[in-house]
């Protein structure tokens, strides 16, 4: 489907896509898709900071 849309609206030239993965900090027992991820904002090379929450891809 993405290929058809690109052919219809942008037949020539490059298509630039941007991706962002954001961790929404959530806590609680009733959140089903919650996971533990590396927090890229708080982490650096030496300290590894984990964040519990939902990871959204946009």
C-alpha positions in Angstrom: 0.0 0.0 0.0 2.8 2.4 0.8 4.4 1.7 -2.6 1.2 2.5 -4.4 0.9 5.8 -2.4 4.4 6.8 -3.2 4.0 6.0 -6.9 0.8 8.0 -7.0 1.9 11.1 -5.2 5.7 11.2 -5.6 6.7 9.4 -8.8 10.1 11.1 -9.0 12.6 12.0 -6.4 13.5 10.7 -2.9 11.0 10.1 -0.1 12.3 11.1 3.3 10.8 9.4 6.4 11.4 10.3 10.0 10.9 7.9 12.9 10.6 8.6 16.6 10.3 6.1 19.4 9.0 7.8 22.5 8.6 6.2 25.9 5.5 7.2 27.7 6.2 6.8 31.4 3.4 4.7 32.8 3.1 2.6 35.9 0.3 0.3 37.2 -0.7 -3.4 37.1 -3.5 -2.9 34.5 -1.3 -1.6 31.7 -0.9 -4.6 29.4 1.7 -3.4 26.9 4.1 -1.9 29.4 7.8 -2.8 29.2 11.2 -1.8 30.5 13.3 0.1 28.0 16.6 2.0 28.0 15.8 5.7 28.5 17.9 7.5 25.8 17.4 10.9 27.4 18.6 10.0 30.9 21.3 7.4 29.8 24.8 8.2 28.7 27.8 6.0 27.9 28.4 4.7 31.4 25.1 4.8 33.4 22.4 2.7 31.9 19.0 4.1 33.0 15.9 2.0 32.6 12.3 3.4 32.2 9.1 1.5 32.6 6.3 2.5 30.3 4.8 2.3 26.8 7.0 2.6 23.7 5.3 4.5 20.8 6.6 4.5 17.3 5.5 7.5 15.2 
